[in-house]
Amino acid sequence: MDSDLTTAEKKSAAAIITAQTCTRIGDALTNPKTVLTWLLSQLGTTGFLIGMLVPIRESGSMLPQLFISSWVKKARKRKWVFVIGAVAQALCVASMGLAALTLRPDLAGAAVLVALAAFSISRAFCSISSKDVLGRAVPKGFRGKVSGVSATISGLVSAGAACLLILYRESETATLLAWIVLGASILWILGAGAYSLVNEPVPDEQNEEKPVISDMRRRIGLVAKDPLFRRFIIARGLLLGSALAAPLLVVLSQTKEGSLMSLVGFVIAAALASSASSWLWGSLADKASYLAMALGGLACAVIGGVAIFLDLWMPELSGRFWLWPLVFFLFNLSYTGVRMGRKVWVVDAVNGDERTDYVSASNTIIAVIIIVMGLLASPLQSLSPLLPLGIYASLCLPGAWMAMRLDAVVNQDGGDSEEES
Protein backbone atom coordinates (compact mmCIF):
# COMPACT_ATOMS: atom_id res chain seq x y z
CA MET A 1 0.00 0.00 0.00
CA ASP A 2 1.05 3.61 -0.53
CA SER A 3 1.04 4.19 3.24
CA ASP A 4 4.04 1.88 3.50
CA LEU A 5 6.16 4.30 1.46
CA THR A 6 7.98 7.29 2.86
CA THR A 7 7.29 10.76 1.48
CA ALA A 8 10.55 10.71 -0.50
CA GLU A 9 9.72 7.28 -1.94
CA LYS A 10 6.25 8.45 -2.97
CA LYS A 11 7.69 11.48 -4.74
CA SER A 12 10.30 9.33 -6.48
CA ALA A 13 7.68 6.81 -7.55
CA ALA A 14 5.51 9.63 -8.95
CA ALA A 15 8.48 11.09 -10.85
CA ILE A 16 9.41 7.70 -12.31
CA ILE A 17 5.79 7.01 -13.29
CA THR A 18 5.55 10.40 -15.01
CA ALA A 19 8.82 9.92 -16.90
CA GLN A 20 7.98 6.37 -17.95
CA THR A 21 4.51 7.45 -19.06
CA CYS A 22 5.94 10.18 -21.31
CA THR A 23 8.58 7.96 -22.90
CA ARG A 24 6.15 5.05 -23.37
CA ILE A 25 3.66 7.28 -25.17
CA GLY A 26 6.55 8.40 -27.37
CA ASP A 27 7.46 4.78 -28.01
CA ALA A 28 3.89 4.03 -29.10
CA LEU A 29 3.85 6.96 -31.51
CA THR A 30 7.21 5.99 -33.06
CA ASN A 31 7.00 2.19 -32.86
CA PRO A 32 9.20 0.62 -35.60
CA LYS A 33 6.87 -2.40 -35.80
CA THR A 34 3.91 -0.25 -36.78
CA VAL A 35 4.34 3.53 -37.22
CA LEU A 36 7.85 3.70 -38.70
CA THR A 37 7.20 0.72 -40.97
CA TRP A 38 4.01 2.36 -42.25
CA LEU A 39 5.76 5.71 -42.65
CA LEU A 40 8.64 4.42 -44.76
CA SER A 41 6.28 2.24 -46.79
CA GLN A 42 4.16 5.28 -47.61
CA LEU A 43 7.26 7.23 -48.59
CA GLY A 44 8.23 4.47 -51.02
CA THR A 45 11.45 3.45 -49.27
CA THR A 46 13.01 0.18 -50.46
CA GLY A 47 12.07 -2.99 -48.63
CA PHE A 48 15.59 -3.68 -47.38
CA LEU A 49 15.69 -0.45 -45.38
CA ILE A 50 12.21 -1.06 -43.99
CA GLY A 51 13.17 -4.59 -43.03
CA MET A 52 16.09 -3.33 -40.95
CA LEU A 53 13.92 -1.20 -38.64
CA VAL A 54 12.93 -3.86 -36.12
CA PRO A 55 16.32 -5.64 -35.85
CA ILE A 56 18.10 -2.33 -35.23
CA ARG A 57 15.51 -1.26 -32.67
CA GLU A 58 15.34 -4.57 -30.82
CA SER A 59 19.05 -5.35 -30.64
CA GLY A 60 20.52 -1.86 -30.88
CA SER A 61 19.43 -0.80 -27.40
CA MET A 62 20.79 -3.98 -25.79
CA LEU A 63 23.97 -4.87 -27.66
CA PRO A 64 26.07 -1.93 -26.36
CA GLN A 65 25.09 -2.41 -22.73
CA LEU A 66 27.98 -4.69 -21.85
CA PHE A 67 30.41 -2.05 -23.10
CA ILE A 68 28.80 1.02 -21.54
CA SER A 69 27.75 -0.38 -18.18
CA SER A 70 31.22 0.21 -16.72
CA TRP A 71 30.78 3.92 -17.48
CA VAL A 72 27.30 3.92 -15.96
CA LYS A 73 28.60 2.36 -12.74
CA LYS A 74 31.00 5.28 -12.32
CA ALA A 75 28.07 7.67 -11.92
CA ARG A 76 27.08 8.10 -8.29
CA LYS A 77 23.62 9.47 -9.14
CA ARG A 78 22.51 7.40 -12.08
CA LYS A 79 19.32 9.33 -12.68
CA TRP A 80 21.42 11.87 -14.60
CA VAL A 81 22.52 9.13 -16.99
CA PHE A 82 18.84 8.53 -17.73
CA VAL A 83 18.15 12.25 -18.15
CA ILE A 84 20.97 12.71 -20.67
CA GLY A 85 19.92 9.56 -22.51
CA ALA A 86 16.30 10.76 -22.73
CA VAL A 87 17.35 14.13 -24.17
CA ALA A 88 19.51 12.32 -26.75
CA GLN A 89 16.53 10.14 -27.70
CA ALA A 90 14.44 13.28 -28.22
CA LEU A 91 17.01 14.63 -30.69
CA CYS A 92 17.09 11.31 -32.55
CA VAL A 93 13.31 11.10 -32.85
CA ALA A 94 13.14 14.69 -34.08
CA SER A 95 15.75 13.79 -36.72
CA MET A 96 13.57 10.91 -37.94
CA GLY A 97 10.57 13.19 -38.39
CA LEU A 98 12.58 15.87 -40.18
CA ALA A 99 14.18 13.30 -42.49
CA ALA A 100 10.78 11.93 -43.47
CA LEU A 101 9.50 15.44 -44.18
CA THR A 102 12.43 16.74 -46.22
CA LEU A 103 14.42 13.92 -47.86
CA ARG A 104 13.86 11.62 -50.84
CA PRO A 105 12.44 8.15 -49.98
CA ASP A 106 15.61 6.04 -49.81
CA LEU A 107 17.69 8.84 -48.33
CA ALA A 108 14.97 9.41 -45.74
CA GLY A 109 14.95 5.68 -44.98
CA ALA A 110 18.72 5.62 -44.50
CA ALA A 111 18.57 8.71 -42.28
CA VAL A 112 15.82 7.15 -40.17
CA LEU A 113 17.93 4.01 -39.72
CA VAL A 114 20.96 6.02 -38.61
CA ALA A 115 18.83 8.05 -36.20
CA LEU A 116 17.19 4.86 -34.93
CA ALA A 117 20.61 3.32 -34.25
CA ALA A 118 21.65 6.42 -32.28
CA PHE A 119 18.28 6.35 -30.50
CA SER A 120 18.86 2.74 -29.50
CA ILE A 121 22.33 3.46 -28.09
CA SER A 122 20.91 6.35 -26.06
CA ARG A 123 18.16 4.06 -24.86
CA ALA A 124 20.79 1.56 -23.67
CA PHE A 125 22.11 4.13 -21.19
CA CYS A 126 18.56 4.73 -19.96
CA SER A 127 17.86 1.01 -19.66
CA ILE A 128 20.88 0.29 -17.48
CA SER A 129 20.54 3.33 -15.25
CA SER A 130 16.77 3.04 -14.76
CA LYS A 131 17.06 -0.40 -13.14
CA ASP A 132 19.49 0.96 -10.56
CA VAL A 133 17.46 4.10 -9.90
CA LEU A 134 14.28 2.05 -9.45
CA GLY A 135 16.08 -0.32 -7.08
CA ARG A 136 17.49 2.56 -5.04
CA ALA A 137 14.45 4.85 -4.94
CA VAL A 138 11.53 2.40 -4.65
CA PRO A 139 11.48 -0.56 -2.21
CA LYS A 140 10.87 -4.13 -3.25
CA GLY A 141 7.17 -4.97 -3.48
CA PHE A 142 6.27 -1.69 -5.22
CA ARG A 143 8.52 -1.73 -8.28
CA GLY A 144 6.15 -3.71 -10.48
CA LYS A 145 3.27 -1.41 -9.54
CA VAL A 146 5.32 1.63 -10.60
CA SER A 147 5.87 0.11 -14.04
CA GLY A 148 2.27 -1.08 -14.18
CA VAL A 149 0.75 2.33 -13.45
CA SER A 150 2.89 4.10 -16.05
CA ALA A 151 2.11 1.44 -18.66
CA THR A 152 -1.61 1.70 -17.94
CA ILE A 153 -1.69 5.49 -18.24
CA SER A 154 0.50 5.58 -21.35
CA GLY A 155 -1.54 2.83 -22.97
CA LEU A 156 -4.79 4.74 -22.52
CA VAL A 157 -3.31 8.01 -23.81
CA SER A 158 -1.73 6.25 -26.80
CA ALA A 159 -5.03 4.59 -27.67
CA GLY A 160 -6.73 7.98 -27.53
CA ALA A 161 -4.09 9.50 -29.78
CA ALA A 162 -4.51 6.66 -32.27
CA CYS A 163 -8.26 7.23 -32.33
CA LEU A 164 -7.65 10.84 -33.30
CA LEU A 165 -5.92 9.59 -36.46
CA ILE A 166 -9.33 8.49 -37.71
CA LEU A 167 -10.22 12.17 -38.10
CA TYR A 168 -7.31 12.54 -40.55
CA ARG A 169 -7.87 9.35 -42.55
CA GLU A 170 -8.19 11.39 -45.75
CA SER A 171 -4.85 13.16 -45.15
CA GLU A 172 -1.61 12.28 -46.91
CA THR A 173 -0.44 9.46 -44.64
CA ALA A 174 3.33 9.90 -44.89
CA THR A 175 3.26 13.62 -44.06
CA LEU A 176 0.85 13.07 -41.16
CA LEU A 177 2.98 10.31 -39.64
CA ALA A 178 6.18 12.34 -40.11
CA TRP A 179 4.69 15.23 -38.14
CA ILE A 180 3.53 12.82 -35.42
CA VAL A 181 7.06 11.41 -35.10
CA LEU A 182 8.55 14.90 -34.98
CA GLY A 183 6.08 16.03 -32.32
CA ALA A 184 6.66 12.90 -30.24
CA SER A 185 10.23 14.02 -29.54
CA ILE A 186 8.84 16.50 -26.99
CA LEU A 187 7.69 13.59 -24.84
CA TRP A 188 11.28 12.51 -24.13
CA ILE A 189 12.13 16.06 -23.03
CA LEU A 190 9.20 16.00 -20.61
CA GLY A 191 10.28 12.58 -19.38
CA ALA A 192 13.82 13.80 -18.75
CA GLY A 193 12.50 16.72 -16.71
CA ALA A 194 10.31 14.48 -14.56
CA TYR A 195 13.11 11.96 -13.98
CA SER A 196 15.42 14.69 -12.71
CA LEU A 197 13.08 15.05 -9.70
CA VAL A 198 13.69 11.49 -8.47
CA ASN A 199 15.21 11.32 -4.97
CA GLU A 200 17.93 8.72 -5.57
CA PRO A 201 19.73 7.50 -2.43
CA VAL A 202 23.43 6.92 -3.07
CA PRO A 203 25.16 3.99 -1.32
CA ASP A 204 27.84 5.07 1.15
CA GLU A 205 30.33 2.55 -0.18
CA GLN A 206 31.42 2.63 -3.79
CA ASN A 207 32.88 -0.50 -5.33
CA GLU A 208 36.43 -0.28 -6.56
CA GLU A 209 36.59 0.51 -10.27
CA LYS A 210 37.82 -2.33 -12.44
CA PRO A 211 39.52 -2.11 -15.84
CA VAL A 212 36.84 -2.05 -18.55
CA ILE A 213 38.08 -5.10 -20.51
CA SER A 214 38.50 -7.34 -17.45
CA ASP A 215 35.13 -6.16 -16.12
CA MET A 216 33.46 -7.10 -19.42
CA ARG A 217 35.04 -10.56 -19.32
CA ARG A 218 33.90 -11.06 -15.74
CA ARG A 219 30.31 -10.18 -16.60
CA ILE A 220 30.20 -12.44 -19.65
CA GLY A 221 31.68 -15.16 -17.44
CA LEU A 222 28.55 -15.01 -15.28
CA VAL A 223 26.90 -17.37 -17.78
CA ALA A 224 29.33 -20.13 -16.82
CA LYS A 225 29.82 -19.30 -13.14
CA ASP A 226 26.38 -18.18 -11.95
CA PRO A 227 23.63 -20.86 -12.21
CA LEU A 228 20.91 -18.32 -11.47
CA PHE A 229 22.06 -15.98 -14.23
CA ARG A 230 22.41 -18.89 -16.66
CA ARG A 231 18.83 -20.04 -16.08
CA PHE A 232 17.63 -16.48 -16.56
CA ILE A 233 19.47 -16.16 -19.89
CA ILE A 234 18.04 -19.45 -21.15
CA ALA A 235 14.50 -18.53 -20.11
CA ARG A 236 14.73 -15.04 -21.57
CA GLY A 237 16.31 -16.32 -24.79
CA LEU A 238 13.53 -18.83 -25.38
CA LEU A 239 10.86 -16.27 -24.52
CA LEU A 240 12.23 -13.97 -27.24
CA GLY A 241 9.65 -15.69 -29.38
CA SER A 242 7.03 -13.58 -27.62
CA ALA A 243 8.78 -10.38 -28.77
CA LEU A 244 9.74 -11.38 -32.31
CA ALA A 245 6.41 -12.94 -33.28
CA ALA A 246 4.33 -9.76 -32.93
CA PRO A 247 5.57 -8.05 -36.16
CA LEU A 248 4.64 -11.19 -38.10
CA LEU A 249 1.00 -10.64 -37.13
CA VAL A 250 1.27 -7.17 -38.67
CA VAL A 251 2.76 -8.74 -41.82
CA LEU A 252 -0.15 -11.17 -42.04
CA SER A 253 -2.56 -8.25 -41.81
CA GLN A 254 -0.73 -6.24 -44.48
CA THR A 255 -1.31 -9.03 -46.99
CA LYS A 256 -5.04 -8.46 -46.57
CA GLU A 257 -5.57 -4.82 -45.49
CA GLY A 258 -3.01 -2.01 -45.63
CA SER A 259 -4.89 1.24 -45.04
CA LEU A 260 -4.34 3.86 -42.35
CA MET A 261 -7.25 2.32 -40.48
CA SER A 262 -5.24 -0.89 -40.16
CA LEU A 263 -2.38 1.04 -38.60
CA VAL A 264 -4.82 2.71 -36.21
CA GLY A 265 -6.12 -0.72 -35.22
CA PHE A 266 -2.67 -2.05 -34.37
CA VAL A 267 -1.62 1.07 -32.44
CA ILE A 268 -4.82 0.95 -30.43
CA ALA A 269 -4.42 -2.80 -29.87
CA ALA A 270 -0.88 -2.40 -28.55
CA ALA A 271 -1.88 0.52 -26.32
CA LEU A 272 -4.94 -1.19 -24.89
CA ALA A 273 -3.02 -4.41 -24.28
CA SER A 274 -0.49 -2.50 -22.21
CA SER A 275 -3.04 -0.45 -20.27
CA ALA A 276 -5.43 -3.34 -19.71
CA SER A 277 -2.91 -5.74 -18.24
CA SER A 278 0.12 -3.89 -16.92
CA TRP A 279 -1.30 -3.21 -13.47
CA LEU A 280 -2.28 -6.86 -12.99
CA TRP A 281 0.97 -8.16 -14.46
CA GLY A 282 2.92 -5.68 -12.35
CA SER A 283 1.15 -6.78 -9.17
CA LEU A 284 1.77 -10.44 -10.01
CA ALA A 285 5.41 -9.69 -10.81
CA ASP A 286 5.87 -8.11 -7.37
CA LYS A 287 4.65 -11.35 -5.79
CA ALA A 288 6.14 -13.89 -8.23
CA SER A 289 7.97 -12.38 -11.19
CA TYR A 290 8.94 -15.82 -12.54
CA LEU A 291 5.23 -16.74 -12.71
CA ALA A 292 4.41 -13.62 -14.73
CA MET A 293 7.11 -14.60 -17.23
CA ALA A 294 5.88 -18.20 -17.42
CA LEU A 295 2.16 -17.46 -17.78
CA GLY A 296 2.82 -14.73 -20.35
CA GLY A 297 5.05 -17.02 -22.40
CA LEU A 298 2.55 -19.88 -22.30
CA ALA A 299 -0.25 -17.58 -23.48
CA CYS A 300 1.91 -16.28 -26.35
CA ALA A 301 2.53 -19.86 -27.49
CA VAL A 302 -1.19 -20.62 -27.50
CA ILE A 303 -2.20 -17.40 -29.28
CA GLY A 304 0.54 -17.86 -31.88
CA GLY A 305 -0.81 -21.34 -32.61
CA VAL A 306 -4.36 -20.00 -32.90
CA ALA A 307 -3.17 -17.32 -35.35
CA ILE A 308 -1.62 -19.97 -37.60
CA PHE A 309 -4.81 -22.05 -37.43
CA LEU A 310 -6.97 -19.06 -38.39
CA ASP A 311 -4.81 -18.15 -41.37
CA LEU A 312 -4.59 -21.70 -42.73
CA TRP A 313 -8.04 -23.11 -42.07
CA MET A 314 -10.36 -20.13 -41.70
CA PRO A 315 -9.55 -17.90 -44.71
CA GLU A 316 -12.85 -16.01 -44.66
CA LEU A 317 -12.47 -15.02 -41.02
CA SER A 318 -8.78 -14.19 -41.45
CA GLY A 319 -9.72 -11.71 -44.17
CA ARG A 320 -11.76 -9.56 -41.79
CA PHE A 321 -10.03 -6.23 -41.10
CA TRP A 322 -10.61 -6.43 -37.33
CA LEU A 323 -9.26 -9.93 -36.74
CA TRP A 324 -5.51 -9.33 -36.79
CA PRO A 325 -5.59 -6.25 -34.56
CA LEU A 326 -7.61 -8.38 -32.12
CA VAL A 327 -5.06 -11.21 -32.24
CA PHE A 328 -2.29 -8.61 -31.93
CA PHE A 329 -4.06 -7.23 -28.84
CA LEU A 330 -4.27 -10.65 -27.17
CA PHE A 331 -0.68 -11.46 -28.05
CA ASN A 332 0.62 -8.17 -26.63
CA LEU A 333 -1.55 -8.69 -23.57
CA SER A 334 0.42 -11.87 -22.92
CA TYR A 335 3.79 -10.44 -23.92
CA THR A 336 3.34 -7.71 -21.29
CA GLY A 337 3.51 -10.44 -18.65
CA VAL A 338 6.81 -11.74 -20.03
CA ARG A 339 8.30 -8.25 -20.21
CA MET A 340 7.02 -7.08 -16.83
CA GLY A 341 8.07 -10.26 -15.05
CA ARG A 342 11.55 -10.15 -16.59
CA LYS A 343 12.15 -6.54 -15.59
CA VAL A 344 11.01 -6.98 -12.00
CA TRP A 345 12.86 -10.28 -11.60
CA VAL A 346 16.23 -8.82 -12.57
CA VAL A 347 15.75 -5.86 -10.21
CA ASP A 348 14.74 -8.09 -7.28
CA ALA A 349 17.23 -10.92 -7.84
CA VAL A 350 20.41 -9.05 -6.94
CA ASN A 351 21.55 -5.76 -5.44
CA GLY A 352 23.77 -2.81 -6.34
CA ASP A 353 26.36 -3.15 -9.09
CA GLU A 354 25.58 -6.85 -9.39
CA ARG A 355 22.17 -5.79 -10.71
CA THR A 356 23.95 -3.64 -13.31
CA ASP A 357 26.07 -6.66 -14.26
CA TYR A 358 22.99 -8.83 -14.72
CA VAL A 359 21.18 -6.24 -16.82
CA SER A 360 24.11 -5.31 -19.07
CA ALA A 361 25.45 -8.82 -19.62
CA SER A 362 22.03 -10.36 -20.24
CA ASN A 363 20.96 -7.60 -22.63
CA THR A 364 24.13 -7.88 -24.70
CA ILE A 365 23.83 -11.68 -24.92
CA ILE A 366 20.13 -11.44 -25.79
CA ALA A 367 20.89 -8.84 -28.49
CA VAL A 368 23.26 -11.28 -30.18
CA ILE A 369 20.59 -14.00 -29.97
CA ILE A 370 18.05 -11.63 -31.56
CA ILE A 371 20.39 -10.97 -34.49
CA VAL A 372 21.03 -14.69 -34.99
CA MET A 373 17.34 -15.56 -34.76
CA GLY A 374 16.52 -12.77 -37.21
CA LEU A 375 19.08 -13.99 -39.73
CA LEU A 376 17.76 -17.54 -39.47
CA ALA A 377 14.12 -16.48 -39.73
CA SER A 378 14.48 -14.10 -42.69
CA PRO A 379 14.66 -16.84 -45.37
CA LEU A 380 11.63 -18.56 -43.81
CA GLN A 381 9.66 -15.33 -43.72
CA SER A 382 10.23 -14.86 -47.44
CA LEU A 383 8.40 -18.16 -47.95
CA SER A 384 5.62 -17.50 -45.44
CA PRO A 385 5.37 -15.49 -42.21
CA LEU A 386 3.60 -18.52 -40.72
CA LEU A 387 6.89 -20.47 -40.60
CA PRO A 388 8.83 -18.16 -38.26
CA LEU A 389 5.60 -17.45 -36.35
CA GLY A 390 5.28 -21.17 -35.62
CA ILE A 391 8.91 -21.41 -34.52
CA TYR A 392 8.69 -18.37 -32.24
CA ALA A 393 5.44 -19.57 -30.67
CA SER A 394 6.94 -23.01 -30.07
CA LEU A 395 9.99 -21.54 -28.34
CA CYS A 396 7.72 -19.90 -25.78
CA LEU A 397 6.71 -23.29 -24.38
CA PRO A 398 10.16 -24.36 -23.09
CA GLY A 399 10.74 -20.71 -22.21
CA ALA A 400 7.73 -20.78 -19.87
CA TRP A 401 8.96 -24.01 -18.30
CA MET A 402 12.43 -22.53 -17.78
CA ALA A 403 10.95 -19.40 -16.22
CA MET A 404 9.26 -21.56 -13.60
CA ARG A 405 12.72 -22.75 -12.58
CA LEU A 406 13.54 -19.19 -11.50
CA ASP A 407 11.25 -19.70 -8.51
CA ALA A 408 12.62 -19.48 -4.95
CA VAL A 409 15.92 -17.88 -5.90
CA VAL A 410 15.40 -14.41 -4.41
CA ASN A 411 15.31 -13.81 -0.68
CA GLN A 412 13.04 -11.31 1.04
CA ASP A 413 15.60 -8.53 0.75
CA GLY A 414 16.22 -9.11 -2.95
CA GLY A 415 19.87 -9.84 -2.34
CA ASP A 416 21.27 -13.30 -2.79
CA SER A 417 20.19 -16.38 -4.66
CA GLU A 418 20.08 -19.73 -2.90
CA GLU A 419 23.05 -20.92 -4.91
CA GLU A 420 25.07 -17.92 -3.79
CA SER A 421 24.28 -18.07 -0.08
Secondary structure in CASP SS format (residue, H / E / C, confidence):
PFRMAT SS
TARGET T0000
AUTHOR 0000-0000-0000
METHOD secondary structure of the structure
MODEL  1
M C 1.00
D H 1.00
S H 1.00
D H 1.00
L C 1.00
T C 1.00
T H 1.00
A H 1.00
E H 1.00
K H 1.00
K H 1.00
S H 1.00
A H 1.00
A H 1.00
A H 1.00
I H 1.00
I H 1.00
T H 1.00
A H 1.00
Q H 1.00
T H 1.00
C H 1.00
T H 1.00
R H 1.00
I H 1.00
G H 1.00
D H 1.00
A H 1.00
L H 1.00
T C 1.00
N C 1.00
P H 1.00
K H 1.00
T H 1.00
V H 1.00
L H 1.00
T H 1.00
W H 1.00
L H 1.00
L H 1.00
S H 1.00
Q H 1.00
L H 1.00
G C 1.00
T C 1.00
T C 1.00
G H 1.00
F H 1.00
L H 1.00
I H 1.00
G H 1.00
M C 1.00
L H 1.00
V H 1.00
P H 1.00
I H 1.00
R H 1.00
E H 1.00
S H 1.00
G H 1.00
S C 1.00
M C 1.00
L C 1.00
P C 1.00
Q H 1.00
L H 1.00
F H 1.00
I H 1.00
S H 1.00
S H 1.00
W H 1.00
V H 1.00
K H 1.00
K C 1.00
A C 1.00
R C 1.00
K C 1.00
R C 1.00
K H 1.00
W H 1.00
V H 1.00
F H 1.00
V H 1.00
I H 1.00
G H 1.00
A H 1.00
V H 1.00
A H 1.00
Q H 1.00
A H 1.00
L H 1.00
C H 1.00
V H 1.00
A H 1.00
S H 1.00
M H 1.00
G H 1.00
L H 1.00
A H 1.00
A H 1.00
L H 1.00
T H 1.00
L C 1.00
R C 1.00
P H 1.00
D H 1.00
L H 1.00
A H 1.00
G H 1.00
A H 1.00
A H 1.00
V H 1.00
L H 1.00
V H 1.00
A H 1.00
L H 1.00
A H 1.00
A H 1.00
F H 1.00
S H 1.00
I H 1.00
S H 1.00
R H 1.00
A H 1.00
F H 1.00
C H 1.00
S H 1.00
I H 1.00
S H 1.00
S H 1.00
K H 1.00
D H 1.00
V H 1.00
L H 1.00
G H 1.00
R H 1.00
A H 1.00
V C 1.00
P C 1.00
K C 1.00
G C 1.00
F C 1.00
R H 1.00
G H 1.00
K H 1.00
V H 1.00
S H 1.00
G H 1.00
V H 1.00
S H 1.00
A H 1.00
T H 1.00
I H 1.00
S H 1.00
G H 1.00
L H 1.00
V H 1.00
S H 1.00
A H 1.00
G H 1.00
A H 1.00
A H 1.00
C H 1.00
L H 1.00
L H 1.00
I H 1.00
L H 1.00
Y H 1.00
R C 1.00
E C 1.00
S C 1.00
E C 1.00
T H 1.00
A H 1.00
T H 1.00
L H 1.00
L H 1.00
A H 1.00
W H 1.00
I H 1.00
V H 1.00
L H 1.00
G H 1.00
A H 1.00
S H 1.00
I H 1.00
L H 1.00
W H 1.00
I H 1.00
L H 1.00
G H 1.00
A H 1.00
G H 1.00
A H 1.00
Y H 1.00
S C 1.00
L C 1.00
V C 1.00
N C 1.00
E C 1.00
P C 1.00
V C 1.00
P C 1.00
D C 1.00
E C 1.00
Q C 1.00
N C 1.00
E C 1.00
E C 1.00
K C 1.00
P C 1.00
V H 1.00
I H 1.00
S H 1.00
D H 1.00
M H 1.00
R H 1.00
R H 1.00
R H 1.00
I H 1.00
G C 1.00
L H 1.00
V H 1.00
A H 1.00
K H 1.00
D C 1.00
P H 1.00
L H 1.00
F H 1.00
R H 1.00
R H 1.00
F H 1.00
I H 1.00
I H 1.00
A H 1.00
R H 1.00
G H 1.00
L H 1.00
L C 1.00
L C 1.00
G H 1.00
S H 1.00
A H 1.00
L H 1.00
A C 1.00
A H 1.00
P H 1.00
L H 1.00
L H 1.00
V H 1.00
V H 1.00
L H 1.00
S H 1.00
Q H 1.00
T C 1.00
K C 1.00
E C 1.00
G C 1.00
S C 1.00
L H 1.00
M H 1.00
S H 1.00
L H 1.00
V H 1.00
G H 1.00
F H 1.00
V H 1.00
I H 1.00
A H 1.00
A H 1.00
A H 1.00
L H 1.00
A H 1.00
S H 1.00
S H 1.00
A H 1.00
S H 1.00
S H 1.00
W H 1.00
L H 1.00
W H 1.00
G H 1.00
S H 1.00
L H 1.00
A H 1.00
D H 1.00
K H 1.00
A H 1.00
S H 1.00
Y H 1.00
L H 1.00
A H 1.00
M H 1.00
A H 1.00
L H 1.00
G H 1.00
G H 1.00
L H 1.00
A H 1.00
C H 1.00
A H 1.00
V H 1.00
I H 1.00
G H 1.00
G H 1.00
V H 1.00
A H 1.00
I H 1.00
F H 1.00
L H 1.00
D H 1.00
L H 1.00
W H 1.00
M C 1.00
P H 1.00
E H 1.00
L H 1.00
S H 1.00
G C 1.00
R C 1.00
F C 1.00
W C 1.00
L H 1.00
W H 1.00
P H 1.00
L H 1.00
V H 1.00
F H 1.00
F H 1.00
L H 1.00
F H 1.00
N H 1.00
L H 1.00
S H 1.00
Y H 1.00
T H 1.00
G H 1.00
V H 1.00
R H 1.00
M H 1.00
G H 1.00
R H 1.00
K H 1.00
V H 1.00
W H 1.00
V H 1.00
V H 1.00
D H 1.00
A H 1.00
V C 1.00
N C 1.00
G H 1.00
D H 1.00
E H 1.00
R H 1.00
T H 1.00
D H 1.00
Y H 1.00
V H 1.00
S H 1.00
A H 1.00
S H 1.00
N H 1.00
T H 1.00
I H 1.00
I H 1.00
A H 1.00
V H 1.00
I H 1.00
I H 1.00
I H 1.00
V H 1.00
M H 1.00
G H 1.00
L H 1.00
L H 1.00
A H 1.00
S H 1.00
P H 1.00
L H 1.00
Q H 1.00
S H 1.00
L H 1.00
S C 1.00
P C 1.00
L H 1.00
L H 1.00
P H 1.00
L H 1.00
G H 1.00
I H 1.00
Y H 1.00
A H 1.00
S H 1.00
L H 1.00
C H 1.00
L H 1.00
P H 1.00
G H 1.00
A H 1.00
W H 1.00
M H 1.00
A H 1.00
M H 1.00
R C 1.00
L C 1.00
D C 1.00
A C 1.00
V C 1.00
V C 1.00
N C 1.00
Q C 1.00
D C 1.00
G C 1.00
G C 1.00
D C 1.00
S C 1.00
E C 1.00
E C 1.00
E C 1.00
S C 1.00
END
